[in-house]
Structure formats: structure tokens, C-alpha cells
């Protein structure tokens, strides 16, 4: 069946993650609840929940969010390989008892470096990081309290909780490993008026993403490949 991918909007698809997982022999099955797709009750092989415009608590505007949080909670409890990306990370945090709020440090956008924490050295998805790595960011909400038992794996200057593991097979990342320069440029173009009003230079932001493309791939392709291995191993032992 492949890894179930929950997409919240057309502009925030699986990007590089789908490409890298496919190259590693792991297929993805994308569900799009914003078009009317129904979320399954379980994700048998693996689960990735992507980012998007909503806040993690916007249930009335985005009515599939409660079901997404329940799917995440069940996947963590069942030991299903799980990866939450940006909004997906925030939904996982809420689903498992943590706290997500509007970030007090404001919008984090563009390419920013995340730094591995000591626990990353022994983590299946993060052990390849030996120092600060560039990552695409675009969020204003923040994971301010992690779920009980969470193991922090990466931090950043503006927001400290950039990545964590929960249990043995679930991860949350505040940044966008799936996004390269092309995806980020599309996001920046779509919100250029808002970014300019906040004092950002859109051309500079997109230029930085293009300049960092090779480093972005080098930093996050190993994460996707490691996730694929965990999916394969979990499937074989189920």
C-alpha cells in the first residue's frame, strides 16, 4: 500500500520526499482531504503529514484536522513509521499531548540552519547530520511544549524545537525537508505582498534557496532514505 501522505493543499505537496522515497523503493499514496478525499482510520505501512496554511487548531475552517490528529496519535501508538512536517509536526505535537501556539518570535521564512542536538547522534533519521544544516522554513506557529517522552533532535536560533522523536518510529520536523528552491519560490511568489509588507525581500529569499539547493538535498535526502528503511523493516516484521 505504501506510505500514506496527507496533503493539506495543492501548493504543499510531498516534493522531494516522494522522489527520494520512490528511489529507495518506497511508494507513496497521497490523500487530499481538501478535495474531498476521506482519511483512512489507519496508516498501515507508514504515515507522512505535510505542511500547509492552517494552524494546527483550525478545525472549523479545515474540518479534516481532528481526523488527522487522531490518525497521527494512533500511528504513534501502533508503532507505525510516522513523519510530521511543519503543520504535520504541530498536529503530531497536539495529538500526543504537547502544546502549539502562535510563535512569539514571529514568522520564520527562508533558508535557516538547524543544529543537531546530542541525541541526534544515535537517531536513525538524524545521525547523518554532523553540524548545522540548511532547511527551508515557512511558519509562524511553534511547538512550545513537546509531548511527554519526546527526544529533541534539532534546534534553531528563532525557534528551539525544530525536530524530535516520539517513541521509536515517529518524528516531527518544524522545517520542510521536502522543499527545494522551486517549491519555496512558489510559496514566496504566492505570498509576496505579505512578505514585502513584513519587510522581507522576496527576490533575496528565493535567491538564497537557489544557492542552498545542493546543500538542502545533501542534508535531507539521507533522512528520507533512512525513513524508507524503517518503513521496509517495520513492514517485514509486522
Phi, psi and omega in degrees: 000332178084177180285130176281126180244121178264117180253130184265340177198156188298329183280354183237062180276184185287345172051229181302327184302316179297318180296313183290321178295318179299318179296333179270004176091015181243119181277156176243143174238108186270130171248140185235086183297338179290344175260000181108356176299141179266133177286134175289160180287334183222153171246105191287312186270323183178163183219131170234127175247121188273183180270186180163181184293324187300154160278156188294347181251008184281057188292325184288326180278326181237084193291353178273355184296318177301319179293326178293317178297320179294321177298318177296314180301315181293321181295318177298315181297325183273357181075023177284132176304123190224138177223120175256129184245120177054253175306319178300322177294320180291321176296319177298318180299312178296318183299330186252017170100004177274188184233134175235132181221167171298127187293134180284344180267006176080193184293134171248114187218146180103197179265119178231151181274139170248147184245131178292142175267168185308322182294341180296334184299333181249011183268136182302326183268338188245358186294342180285342181283125180251357180185189180305139181230141178289147178212142176285132180235144169198087180203157174235344174270160186218147172277103187265336174222121183280157177300154177303134179088355180293144179250108180295135185241334182208150181225172179212174184284317184279316179231125188287327185271089183260336178197145174208162173247143176235120187070209183262342190223021179232135181227148174233132177232128181286336183268188186240086178294340182280348190258126170255196185297321183295314180295314181299320179300322179293322177294315182296320180294321182291335182240027187300321181297316181293319180295316179297320179296333178273001176095010179270147174264106186298319180297322178293318179299314181290327176296320178296322179294319178297319181294330184267001188308310182299318179291324178299314179296315181297327182283322193246346173298318177300328177297314179296319180294322178293322177297319178300320179296321179293319176301313181296316181294318180294321179297318183289333182262357182289000000 
